[in-house]
Amino acid sequence: MKRKHREDHDNPDRWLVSYADFITLLFAFFTTMYAISQVDAGKLKIFTGSMRSAFKSSEQQSIPPVIEGLVPVTPEMASVEHELRGAINALKSKEDMEINRDDRGLVLSIGDNVLFDAGRVAIRPDAEPSIAAIASVLQKIPNRIVIEGHTDDVPVHDPRSPYASNWELSTARATQVLGHLLKEYNLPPERLSASGYAEFRPKATNATPEGRARNRRVDVIILGKGEK
């Protein structure tokens, strides 16, 4: 019997398969890159800030991570927050202060009992250590600072008070703190502003004594770069 020899011949069009695979991968790559380029710039900045904060927190564990939706925290702002928390933690009044972040920057809330007597705007002498600790941080940074006064929803009813409403009381308290920082600690006036919001920006419910106490406060806001 005559043996048949099977000859394998290379397909001259085999290269088209590899080429098609390459084109498919290249298309997928550029599609992915295009999708990434369309990510909202604000969200990308928040993500970047989160990553930086996460890496920095391994060195400075007292700095909390960024919460999505808040102002992106730069290393400089994270350092300010770290220093501010350290200054507050050394105070006897630290239980009546808290630091948060919002879309403007860092917000230091100071309970009115730290600074004032009930219904008054004169800064109490025993508030000076607290103000000095805060001012020591503010003096080192170039950021703009907003001082906001807030009250609970209880109307002003003290006949001796020159303030007829919570609007006037909250604004006067904010202005008093601003003036104190200018006079005693020489903060640049062009960096400061003050406003009062009465009971209309509460942090907690006004239905309980604890909630009303949280609402009676002065907020010191350290604005992020670009905020006015």
N, C-alpha and C positions, 0 to 999 in steps of 0.2 A: 504494500500500500504506500502510495506516495504521500509523504508527510507534508502537510500544509504549514507554512510558516506565517504567523500573524504579525503583520508589521504595524507598529504603532507610529502613526503620523501625528506630529504636533499640529494642533489647530491654530492656524495663523491669526484667528480673531480672538484668541484667549485674552489678549491684553485689554480688550474692551471691557471685560468683566471687572478687572482690577481698576481700570480707569473710572468706571461707573461708581464703584464703591468709594473711590477717592473723592469724586465730585459730591456724592451724597454726604460724606463726612464733612467736607468743606462747607457745604450749604448749611448743615446743622450747626457748625461752629459759628458762622457769621450770623445765623439767625439768633443764636444765644447771645452773641455780643450785642446785637441790635436791641434785643429785649432788655439787656442790662442797661444799655445807654438810655432807655426810656424810663428808668426808675425815677420816681419823684425826687428831685434834688433835696427837698427838706427831709424826706424819710432817709435818704442816703446819708445826710449829715448826722441825723439822729443815730443811725446805725454805727457810723464811724465814731461818734462821741461815746457810744455805749462800749465799743470795743476798747477805746483808749482808757475809759474809766475802769473797765474790768481789769485791764493789765496793770493800771496804776494802783488799783485796790489791793493787789497782791503785795505791794510795798507799803501802802498806807491803808490798813484794813478798816480804819474808822471812816473812810469816804464811801458813802453808799453808792450803788450803781445807778445809772441813769434810767429813769422810767420813760417808756416810749410815749411820745406826745408832749413831753416837756422840752424846755429849751436845751439844745445840745450843750453839753458841758465840756469846755476846753480844759486842757491841763491847768491853765492859769486859774480858771474859775473853780476847778476842783481843789486846787491848792488854797484858794481863799476860803472855801467852805471848810476845809480841814482845819485851817488856822482859827476860823471863827468858832467852830465847835470846841476846839481846845480852850479858847479864851472863856467860853461860856461854862464849860465843865468845871472850871476852877472857882465859879461863883456860888455863893450861898443861894442866890435867887435862880439857879439854873432850872429848877422845877417849874418856874413860871415863864420859861422861854422855850421856843422851839424853832427849828430851822426847816424850811421846806423849799421846794423849787416850783416855779410856775413858768408860764411862757415868757416872762420878762427876765427872770434870773433867780437869785437867791433871796428868800424872804425870811427875815428874822422877826418873829412875833414876840413882843414883850408884853406881859400882862400889866394892866394899868396899875395893879397893886404894887408893882416893883417901882413905878415912877411917881405916882400921884396919890394923894389922899382922895377919898370918894368925892366926886363932883368938883374937884379942883384941877387947876392946870399948872400950879407951881411945882417944880420938880423937887421931890423930897431929898434932904441932905443924904440920907442913907442909900439913895439910888446912885450916888456918884461912882462907887466901885464898878457897878454894872455898866454904866455909860462909858467909863474910862476903858474898860476891857474891850467894849465894842469899838470905841473910837481908835484904839491902838491898831486894830485891823484896818479900819476905814482909811486911816492916814497913809497906809502903805500902798494903796491901790489907786488906779486912775479912773475907775468906773464911776458913772453917775449914780447918785443915790436919791431915792424917793422916800420921804417919811409920810406915812399914812396914819391918820387917827381913826379909831373905830369904837363904837359903843354898843351896848345891848339895846333892847327896845323899850326900856323903862324911861318914860319922859323925865326931863329935868324938872324937879318940883321943889328944890331948895330955894326959898325966897331970898337967901343971901347970895345966891349964885348970880353973876352978871351974864350968864349964858342962858338964853331963853329956850334953846333947843339942843338936841344932840348934834345937830349939824354944827352949831357954833362951838360946842364943847369939843367935839372930835377935831375940828379944824384948829382950834386954839391949842390943843395938846400937841398936835403934829408940829405946829409952828414953834411951840415952846421947845420941843426937842431939837428942832433944826437950829434955832437960835443958840441953844446951849452948845451944840457941836461947833458952831461958828465961833462963838465967843471963847469957850474954854479950850477948844482943841484945834482951832485954826484950820478947819477944813475949808477948802476953796469954795466960795459961795456959788460959783458957776457950776459946780457939780451937784448942788443940792436943790431939791424942790419939796414942797409939802402940800398935803391936801387932806380933807376930812370927808368921811363917808357915813357918819352917824351909824345907824343900825342896819344899813342896807347892803352890807357885804359881810354877813356873818360867817364864822368858821364852824359854828355848831348851832344847835337848836336854842332858842330863847325860852323854851318851855321848862327848863330846869335851871337851878342855881349854878350847876357846874357848866352848863352850856353858856349861860350869860357871862360867867367869869371868863371863859375863853374868848368871847366876842369883845369884851372890853380890853382893848389892846392898842399898842402902837406897832405898826409894821415898818421895819427898815428894809427896803428893797435895794439890793445891789444889782443894778441892771447889767445884763450881758452886753457885749460889744455890739454896737449898732442900735441898741434900744434907746429910746428917748422918753 
